[in-house]
Amino acid sequence: MEKVLNYIGGELRPAHGGQWLDKPEPATARVYAHVPDSDATDVRHAVEAARRAFPAWAATPAAERSRLLRKLADAVRQRLDAFARAESIDSGKPLSVASTVDIPRSILNFEFFADAVTQFSSEAHATDGTALNYTLRSPLGVVGCISPWNLPLYLLTWKLAPALAIGNCVVAKPSEVTPMTAYLLSQVAREVGLPPGVLNIVHGLGPKVGAAMSEHPDIAAISFTGSTRVGAEIARVTAPLFKKVSLEMGGKNPNVVFADCDFEEAVATTMRSSFSNQGQICLCGPRVFVQRPLYERFKEALVARTRALKVGDPLEAGTDQGALVSQQHFDKVMGYLDLARREGGRVLTGGQRARLSGRCADGWFVEPTLIEGLGPECRTNQEEIFGPVATLTPFDTEDEVLAWANSTKYGLAASVWTKDVTRAHRFASRLHSGIVWVNCWMLRDLRTPFGGVKDSGVGREGGWEALRFFTEPKNVCIKL
């Protein structure tokens, strides 16, 4: 039975209190590892280590910090197969996805910010020939990074890389549900010579570790990705402490298909945006609105493609859909399927637990599910399910579907399918969404701002936005 360890001050160690949490494999429901049940004491030790390391790390030239981030990226790349297998076992996602998406993107996060920090520039303003104003941006000190379970290493590195690149020291909390690749990263950090205390990883439960990070007076900022409920609690706790916060939270994203779309591209991408990672991506588009003249044809094609998806052992080649991440999450998704039926929804395909044989007989698998016949205002179409469940709804006019698309409390992402360029621009500008994809989905340029509006979040990550978040600006005015 493998034991995950905390990474504090350059050392791998168990929780201070000596307690452990069971970590089951989603595909089998069997415990295969133990995770430290850390608490405020472990967080305090991590913060102290980070504080000691900060002066030297902040003074390290940007080129040297860049070099170390590239060493981290190279070390992960050399172990890509091991990282991908660990991610698949830990989260239940297909090994093919972890190998081609999660781990490569994690590597790219380090490489992108290794480059970005060497190009990060200041601002200067000449004031009518009387003065010169320029802005200095300094690292904040010790910052906290709290990442979710759905894209474990991908989103952890999305936060760590800019924070470290710009000169901060980090206390990170991966999800206790998917801790394994963060543990592997801590081993790699030691091997490549990252100075002790620059990166600290504390495993454990949110109410213990995450809460202690939010409350700690020496953590200057919190970057969080996760549920709206937890994000609201972080905002409540950190507000009186005047911490900087970036909160990337839930989504209930609309996918709007107009009758003049590229049909084949729209169907194929809608299937991906509905069921990628078992629907456990905040950017998935589970509310599919199709213009009425195209509705029946689109529905028939999407149902056929969905039925063809293979639910299977995540470690086997050819598996399209793996397991949901935990028993708790499986129960939540199954509960929403029951709710959809009570609300009058008609299940077009799926809607049941997927039964596998062999080693995965007890795993948390759900059939990819399409439902129609539900109004935009029902709970199934308003609340975040975060599973392989999508609804189909016909619409008639642009104004009608715009109102429905904007009707939830979320505003993270949206997709629009149309060949009418004027309508694409007009419709995208009216959507209450931080991200709008037109005739595509999940095309991401790491230079662009990422984040949502309403209950989907506060702040932006990515590119210069991330580097700005992890710095404190100071204006210097010199009289000429």
C-alpha positions in Angstrom: 0.0 0.0 0.0 1.7 3.2 -1.2 1.8 6.2 1.2 1.7 9.7 -0.3 3.9 12.2 1.7 3.8 15.9 2.2 6.6 18.0 0.7 7.7 20.7 3.2 11.1 22.5 3.3 12.5 20.1 0.7 11.7 17.0 2.7 9.1 14.3 2.2 7.2 13.6 5.4 3.9 12.3 6.8 1.4 14.6 8.5 2.4 16.0 11.8 -0.4 14.2 13.6 0.4 10.8 12.0 -3.1 10.3 10.6 -3.9 9.0 7.1 -6.8 9.1 4.6 -7.8 6.1 2.4 -7.4 6.7 -1.3 -9.5 4.3 -3.5 -9.0 3.7 -7.2 -12.2 4.9 -9.0 -12.2 2.1 -11.5 -12.2 -0.6 -8.9 -13.4 1.2 -5.7 -10.6 -0.5 -3.8 -8.2 1.5 -1.6 -4.7 1.4 -3.1 -2.9 4.3 -1.2 -2.9 6.4 1.9 -2.8 10.2 2.0 -1.6 12.4 4.9 -4.5 13.8 6.9 -2.7 17.0 7.5 -3.9 20.0 9.5 -3.0 23.6 10.5 0.3 22.5 12.0 1.5 21.1 8.7 0.4 24.3 7.0 2.2 26.3 9.5 5.4 24.3 9.0 5.0 24.8 5.2 4.5 28.5 5.5 7.6 28.8 7.8 9.7 26.9 5.2 8.4 29.1 2.4 9.1 32.3 4.4 12.7 31.2 5.0 13.2 30.4 1.3 11.5 33.6 -0.1 14.3 36.2 0.2 16.8 34.1 -1.8 14.2 32.9 -4.3 12.9 36.4 -5.0 16.5 37.6 -5.5 17.3 34.8 -7.9 17.5 36.1 -11.5 14.5 35.5 -13.6 16.7 33.5 -16.1 17.7 31.1 -13.3 14.1 30.6 -12.1 13.2 30.0 -15.8 16.0 27.4 -16.0 14.7 25.5 -13.0 11.1 25.5 -14.3 12.4 24.1 -17.5 14.2 21.4 -15.6 10.9 20.5 -13.9 9.2 20.3 -17.3 12.0 18.1 -18.7 11.9 15.8 -15.7 8.1 15.3 -16.0 8.5 14.7 -19.7 11.1 12.0 -19.1 8.6 10.3 -16.8 5.5 11.0 -18.9 4.3 7.4 -18.9 4.6 7.1 -15.1 2.8 10.4 -14.5 0.0 9.5 -17.0 -0.5 6.0 -15.5 -0.6 7.5 -12.0 -3.2 10.2 -13.1 -5.4 7.6 -14.8 -5.4 5.3 -11.7 -5.9 8.1 -9.3 -8.8 9.9 -11.2 -10.4 7.2 -13.3 -9.8 9.0 -16.6 -8.7 7.0 -19.6 -4.9 6.5 -19.8 -5.0 7.8 -23.3 -6.4 11.2 -22.1 -3.8 11.5 -19.3 -1.0 10.7 -21.8 -2.1 13.1 -24.5 -3.8 15.9 -22.6 -3.2 16.2 -18.9 0.5 15.5 -18.5 1.6 17.2 -21.8 -0.4 20.3 -20.8 1.3 20.3 -17.3 4.7 20.2 -19.0 3.6 23.1 -21.2 2.5 25.2 -18.2 6.0 25.1 -16.8 7.6 25.8 -20.2 5.2 28.7 -21.0 5.8 30.5 -17.8 9.5 29.8 -17.9 9.5 31.8 -21.1 6.9 34.4 -20.0 8.9 35.5 -16.9 11.9 36.4 -19.0 9.6 38.7 -21.2 7.5 40.2 -18.4 8.0 44.0 -18.6 7.2 47.1 -16.6 5.2 50.1 -17.6 6.6 53.7 -18.0 4.7 56.9 -18.4 6.3 60.3 -19.2 4.2 63.0 -17.6 4.3 66.2 -19.7 8.1 66.4 -19.6 8.1 67.0 -15.9 8.3 63.5 -14.4 8.8 59.9 -15.3 6.5 57.3 -13.8 7.3 53.6 -13.9 5.8 50.5 -12.3 7.8 47.9 -10.4 6.2 44.5 -9.9 7.5 42.5 -7.0 6.5 38.9 -5.9 4.0 38.8 -3.0 6.0 36.4 -0.8 4.2 33.2 0.2 1.2 32.3 -1.8 -1.4 29.5 -1.6 -2.5 27.4 -4.5 -5.5 25.1 -4.1 -6.3 22.8 -7.1 -9.2 20.5 -7.9 -9.5 16.7 -8.6 -10.7 16.7 -12.2 -7.5 17.8 -13.9 -5.0 17.2 -11.0 -1.5 18.0 -12.3 -2.8 20.1 -15.2 -4.5 22.7 -13.0 -1.9 22.4 -10.1 0.9 23.4 -12.5 -1.3 26.1 -14.1 -1.0 27.8 -10.7 2.4 26.8 -9.5 4.3 27.8 -12.6 3.5 31.5 -12.7 3.7 31.9 -9.0 7.2 30.3 -8.9 8.4 32.0 -12.1 7.7 35.5 -10.8 9.6 34.8 -7.5 7.0 33.7 -5.0 7.3 30.6 -2.7 4.3 28.4 -2.8 2.2 26.3 -0.3 0.0 24.1 -2.5 -2.9 21.9 -1.6 -3.9 19.3 -4.2 -7.2 17.6 -3.9 -7.1 14.7 -1.4 -9.2 12.8 -4.0 -6.4 12.8 -6.6 -3.0 13.4 -4.8 -0.7 11.1 -6.7 0.8 13.2 -9.4 1.4 16.1 -7.0 3.3 13.6 -4.9 5.3 12.6 -8.0 6.0 16.3 -8.7 7.4 16.8 -5.2 9.9 14.0 -5.9 10.9 15.5 -9.2 11.3 18.9 -7.5 13.8 17.4 -5.1 15.7 15.7 -8.0 16.1 18.8 -10.1 17.4 20.9 -7.3 14.5 23.3 -6.6 15.7 25.1 -3.5 14.1 23.7 -0.3 11.0 25.7 0.8 10.3 27.3 -2.6 7.6 24.7 -3.3 5.7 23.0 -0.5 2.8 20.6 -1.0 0.5 19.8 1.9 -2.0 17.0 1.4 -5.3 16.6 3.3 -8.9 17.7 3.6 -10.2 21.1 2.6 -11.8 21.9 6.0 -8.4 21.3 7.6 -5.7 22.2 5.1 -7.5 24.6 2.8 -9.1 26.4 5.7 -5.7 26.8 7.4 -4.2 28.3 4.3 -7.0 30.8 3.9 -6.7 31.9 7.5 -2.9 32.0 7.7 -1.8 35.7 7.9 1.5 35.1 6.1 -0.1 33.7 3.0 -0.5 36.8 0.8 -2.8 35.3 -1.9 -4.9 32.3 -2.6 -5.4 30.9 -6.1 -8.3 28.5 -6.0 -10.1 26.2 -8.5 -13.0 24.2 -7.3 -16.7 24.5 -6.3 -18.6 27.7 -5.9 -19.5 26.7 -2.4 -15.9 26.4 -1.3 -14.9 29.5 -3.3 -17.5 31.5 -1.4 -16.1 30.3 1.9 -12.6 31.2 0.9 -13.8 34.7 -0.1 -15.6 35.1 3.3 -12.5 34.0 5.3 -9.9 36.0 3.3 -11.8 39.3 3.0 -11.0 40.6 6.5 -7.4 39.6 6.0 -7.2 41.6 2.7 -5.6 38.7 0.8 -5.6 38.7 -3.0 -7.9 35.9 -4.3 -8.4 34.3 -7.6 -11.4 32.0 -7.7 -12.1 29.8 -10.7 -15.3 28.0 -9.9 -18.3 26.1 -11.4 -20.0 26.3 -14.8 -23.2 25.2 -16.5 -22.1 26.2 -19.9 -24.4 26.6 -22.9 -23.6 25.1 -26.3 -25.7 26.9 -28.9 -26.1 25.3 -32.4 -27.7 27.4 -35.1 -29.2 25.8 -38.2 -26.5 27.2 -40.5 -23.6 25.5 -38.6 -21.1 23.1 -40.1 -23.1 20.0 -39.1 -20.5 17.3 -38.9 -18.1 19.5 -37.0 -20.8 20.7 -34.6 -22.0 17.2 -33.8 -18.5 15.7 -33.3 -17.4 18.6 -31.1 -20.6 18.6 -29.1 -20.0 15.0 -28.2 -16.5 16.0 -27.0 -17.7 19.0 -25.1 -20.4 17.0 -23.4 -18.5 13.9 -22.3 -14.7 14.6 -22.2 -13.2 13.5 -18.9 -16.6 11.9 -18.1 -18.1 15.4 -18.2 -15.9 16.3 -15.3 -14.5 19.6 -16.8 -15.8 23.0 -15.7 -15.6 24.0 -19.4 -17.9 21.2 -20.7 -21.1 22.3 -22.4 -23.9 20.2 -20.9 -26.8 22.4 -22.0 -27.1 21.9 -25.8 -29.5 24.2 -27.5 -30.2 23.4 -31.2 -32.2 25.6 -33.6 -35.5 23.8 -34.4 -35.0 23.2 -38.2 -31.9 21.2 -37.4 -33.0 19.7 -34.1 -34.2 16.2 -35.0 -31.3 15.5 -37.4 -28.8 16.8 -34.9 -30.3 14.8 -32.0 -30.3 11.6 -34.1 -26.6 12.0 -35.0 -25.5 12.9 -31.5 -27.4 10.0 -29.9 -25.8 7.6 -32.3 -22.3 8.9 -31.6 -22.9 8.9 -27.8 -24.1 5.3 -27.9 -20.8 4.3 -29.7 -18.6 5.6 -26.8 -16.9 2.8 -25.1 -17.1 2.8 -21.3 -14.3 0.7 -20.0 -11.2 0.1 -17.9 -9.3 3.4 -17.9 -6.0 1.6 -18.4 -7.1 -0.3 -21.6 -6.6 1.1 -25.1 -9.8 2.0 -26.8 -11.6 3.2 -23.7 -13.5 6.5 -24.3 -15.1 6.9 -20.9 -13.5 6.0 -17.6 -14.9 6.1 -14.1 -16.2 9.0 -12.0 -13.7 10.1 -9.5 -15.3 9.0 -6.2 -18.2 7.2 -4.6 -19.6 10.6 -3.4 -19.4 12.1 -6.8 -20.9 9.0 -8.4 -23.9 9.2 -6.0 -24.3 12.9 -6.8 -24.5 12.2 -10.6 -26.9 9.3 -10.2 -29.1 11.5 -8.0 -29.3 14.0 -10.8 -30.3 11.3 -13.3 -33.2 10.5 -10.9 -34.0 14.2 -10.6 -34.1 14.6 -14.4 -36.7 11.8 -14.7 -38.8 13.3 -11.9 -38.7 16.7 -13.7 -40.1 15.0 -16.9 -36.9 14.5 -18.8 -36.8 11.7 -21.5 -33.6 9.8 -21.5 -32.4 9.3 -25.1 -29.4 7.2 -24.3 -27.6 6.2 -21.1 -29.1 7.1 -17.8 -27.8 4.1 -15.8 -24.8 2.9 -14.0 -22.4 1.2 -16.4 -21.7 -2.4 -15.4 -18.2 -3.7 -16.2 -16.7 -7.1 -15.6 -13.4 -8.2 -14.3 -11.3 -5.8 -12.1 -13.7 -2.9 -12.7 -16.9 -4.7 -11.7 -17.3 -2.4 -8.6 -16.0 0.8 -10.2 -17.9 4.1 -10.3 -18.9 4.1 -14.0 -21.9 6.0 -15.5 -23.3 5.6 -19.0 -22.9 8.8 -21.2 -26.4 10.3 -21.0 -28.5 12.5 -23.2 -31.8 13.9 -22.0 -34.5 16.0 -23.7 -37.8 17.4 -22.7 -36.6 19.6 -19.9 -37.3 23.4 -19.6 -34.3 25.7 -19.3 -35.5 26.7 -15.7 -35.5 23.1 -14.3 -32.8 22.1 -11.8 -31.2 19.7 -14.2 -30.5 22.6 -16.5 -29.6 25.1 -13.7 -27.3 23.2 -11.4 -23.8 21.9 -12.1 -23.9 18.1 -12.4 -20.2 17.7 -13.5 -20.7 14.3 -15.0 -21.5 12.6 -18.4 -24.9 14.1 -18.6 -26.1 16.6 -21.3 -29.6 18.0 -22.1 -30.9 18.8 -25.6 -33.4 21.7 -26.1 -34.8 23.1 -29.3 -35.0 26.9 -29.8 -36.5 29.2 -32.4 -35.0 32.7 -32.2 -31.7 34.2 -31.2 -33.2 36.3 -28.5 -34.9 33.2 -27.0 -31.8 31.1 -26.8 -29.7 34.0 -25.5 -32.1 34.4 -22.6 -31.9 30.7 -21.9 -28.1 30.6 -22.2 -27.7 33.5 -19.7 -30.4 32.1 -17.3 -28.1 30.3 -14.8 -26.1 31.7 -12.0 -22.9 30.6 -13.8 -20.9 32.4 -16.5 -17.7 30.5 -17.3 -17.8 29.4 -20.9 -20.0 29.0 -23.9 -19.9 27.6 -27.4 -21.6 29.0 -30.5 -22.0 27.2 -33.9 -22.9 29.3 -36.9 -21.4 30.3 -40.3 -22.9 33.8 -40.0 -19.9 35.9 -38.8 -22.0 38.9 -38.0 -24.2 36.8 -35.8 -21.2 35.1 -34.2 -19.8 38.4 -33.0 -23.1 39.8 -32.0 -24.2 36.7 -30.0 -20.8 36.2 -28.3 -20.8 39.8 -27.1 -24.2 39.3 -25.4 -23.4 36.1 -23.6 -22.7 36.3 -19.9 -19.5 34.3 -20.1 -15.8 34.7 -19.5 -15.0 32.6 -22.5 -16.8 32.1 -25.7 -15.8 29.6 -28.4 -17.2 30.0 -31.9 -17.2 26.9 -34.1 -14.8 25.2 -31.8 -14.3 24.1 -28.2 -11.3 24.0 -25.8 -8.9 25.8 -28.1 -6.8 27.5 -25.5 -4.0 30.1 -26.1 -2.1 30.3 -22.8 -1.5 34.0 -23.4 -5.2 34.8 -23.0 -7.1 35.6 -19.8 -9.1 32.7 -18.3 -12.0 32.9 -15.9 -15.7 33.4 -15.4 -18.3 35.8 -14.2 -21.2 35.6 -11.7 -20.9 32.4 -9.6 -18.2 31.1 -11.9 -15.4 33.2 -10.4 -13.5 36.2 -9.6 -10.2 37.2 -11.3 -8.4 35.8 -14.3 -5.6 33.3 -14.8 -3.3 32.7 -17.7 -0.6 34.7 -19.5 0.2 38.2 -18.1 -2.9 38.0 -15.9 -1.4 35.3 -13.8 2.0 37.0 -13.5 0.2 40.2 -12.5 -1.9 38.4 -9.9 1.2 37.0 -8.2 2.9 40.4 -8.0 2.4 43.6 -6.1 2.7 46.8 -8.2 4.6 49.8 -7.0 4.6 53.1 -8.8 7.8 55.2 -8.8 7.6 58.8 -9.8 10.9 60.7 -10.6 10.8 64.5 -11.2 12.8 65.4 -14.2 
